[in-house]
Amino acid sequence: MLTEILSLRHPFIKECIELRLEKSARIESSSLFIIGEKMVRELSSKVPLKTLITVEPHSSIKAQKHIVVTPEIMKKMTGLPSPDGFAAIAPLPKSQAVSGQRILILDGLSDPGNLGTLLRTALALNWDGVIFTPGTVDPFNDKALRASKGALFFLPFSYEMNDLPQHIYLADLEGTPLSKMSAKTPFALILSNEGLGPSPWAKKLGEKISIPMHNGVESLNVAASGAIFLYAMGNS
């Protein structure tokens, strides 16, 4: 069903903005607002889209509804100065029990870009799932979702730390160098808050491992260091 919206005051625009910005709206409607042709096309082949939103009709992308809007409306919906003309409403992925050989635990991460990048990396490197601890930024936050490219549609995730693997490693500047340790599977890797560092529970549970720094560099961004850990430990 194809519908055209021309007015900037149409209530559907407010609905999309709320989905993009408000966690409560996403939970209440069990829906996500996704932005960008690449992510929309990628998800449409694997996830039934509720609504496709474009500035031109596109019959090649399947969705329950198809809404055509003006470029001005697309800008308002997406919050971007130059959107590529594609957006969609998709079902909100559901959390589930996480198990497997390699589990990522995100301990209070506050930057949505870092979180999204780590989710995309974990999916690309074939990790088995991710656990979000209390205080971690919403993984379906607008910026996190764009950075992850919709990774949580395909990567199992949970908000509960139940049945953790026997071996738990904690990324920490004072830990054993990554090159001198061999991860014992199944295991979990904890990556912590960018500024505050590991939570007290993480310090108690995790065996500290590190990436040695050189040339006066004190530390790496958590997304950069996390990618190194995920690659190295995923191939150990």
Summary of the structure (lengths in Angstrom):
residues: 236
radius of gyration: 19.8
end to end distance: 50.2
largest distance: 61.6
contacts: 754
relative contact order: 0.14
helix: 33%
strand: 25%
